[in-house]
């Protein structure tokens, strides 16, 4: 009834025979991320990221075109509403590129956060049947949205050429800003997705909250509009530093906002570390509750 | 390397069934409650995190498993039996680390795989090829390993032609075959099978059992949860009997199975109800038994099975009969028989009174499996006064010890000893 399988190669045999001991037990207390285990499951991580990317554009006419439609149309609407009608200052560059430079990181952040927050509930089938490090689930959107981010970033380069705007030397800090942006999305994502397993309304409130958060970030306006005494308070939102940093690096409207980035990095770190602990503490009940 | 494949030490698992009410599905609700009653919250939270003896008695707590300990040696095939809710599936979930035990610990030596995860992680938009990789990774295979087994998996599934088609266009049969092919090639050292959860048709279930046999022949370890006592006693030397979360028997399958059957024998071996005098005819009680096997409703295949019933005629009436169906676990009616089938004169008027009647199914006719009996009373093809569905149940077992894994349950609902004749000489001499 079962076809005899071809002989397995020696290395595979070795891999199987290594049969390491796995312990299951009642654990208590706080645990941090088990990076070693995550590394063990890197292939699953890779396939999940790849699945998310592939599925997002399956059976769609525009395919990856959707990656730029959201920021481009937001840019057009913002340019008309905030640039032309409300006449919000754009620090000497065309409002279109001023807002698009902010929309590139913001679109990544809002999409990664929304998807990450909803990810565990969406993966309930897998969670209740198979063991794997649960952290992979909310972390996949944080990574796979980078593809969309990259595509919209290329368009930003196109716009810079079109408007004849040269990047500043601070363009070298871009990787750091991207890292901060990912850390923020990951930290909040871990919190929200773990909460959403128990409280489904987290998912309902999330989209709305993300929209509000956009107005707390300097997407449609420059951070220079914020009164000086509130500037550091404003910077508690890590995306404020990221967005102003993007502008400083790419269109050079202002010097690098190190104060915002410093405050934002502290917030992002606190959120990420606490999120990781909270996630790991609650993950033991995911399969029972989800 | 130790020769213990699975070790479970004092494992308990509790669920809070009251959680839905207590913990609130909505964040707002939880917040309101938090503002309203911090004191009750405090008590509740302390109760949830403390493990004093009294917490056992709480209404909202279920101990799905209580202090279960056992060891399984490498290469053993162990059955896990018990009623619904006895903790079988929870035990498998803990061993596969899907959920953590509340108390206790345990360990597994070697890769754990299960046939209850068939198709987990499949995405309808992805092609067969892509799903093989994704599903393989979900089950814990490395990319290299999947690539190596890819051809064998495709070959086994029989969907080569559609391997680059999104699986949403697959028929459900193709889908299940592909999903099973991936799971079957995981080649775990420890295989967990939960037949209760296994989806799919009878052929697929058979395939699951067949795969189990193969795995066991390879000297790997199998934990097999099933309600099919025939399969348990055939495949497993040893069985664990769980009752309400506790391990009540750990020993040879024959003993565990008979203990289980004895405990369940009162269920549906007999049936009784009050006569319904508003009806002209009504059933009062019924029982199913086999020669020499009173008090137990699992019968050896070669024994005749008797269904006996008592009914009441309240008003004189004619053209009525008592009718009974034997039905398999998947709903197929094996046979239907009425008390006037052979003797049409029984369609004449019946006088009021209480009557006992019975019919017998010959031995060596029903195949191994679970059957239910329904009894109805009425006018043939017109109306039934009373329909009593599934009021009796019995199991037909093949109790002869046959060569394991070679003999499997024959297909079909009937089992007949049919001799074959050769007409042009004998190929065996």
Interface residues (C-beta under 8 A of the other chain):
Chain A: X1 X2 X3 X5 X6 X8 X9 X12 X15 X16 X19 X20 X21 X22 X23 X24 X25 X26 X27 X43 X44 X46 X47 X48 X51 X54 X55 X58 X59 X125 X126 X127 X128 X129 X130 X131 X132 X195 X198 X199 X200 X201 X202 X205 X284 X287 X288 X289
Chain B: X1 X2 X15 X19 X23 X24 X25 X26 X27 X28 X30 X93 X94 X95 X96 X97 X98 X99 X100 X101 X102 X103 X104 X105 X106 X107 X108 X109 X110 X111 X112 X116 X117 X120 X121 X123 X125 X126 X130 X133 X134 X137 X138 X139 X140 X141 X142 X143 X144 X145 X148 X149 X152 X155 X156 X166 X184 X185 X187 X189 X207 X210 X211 X214
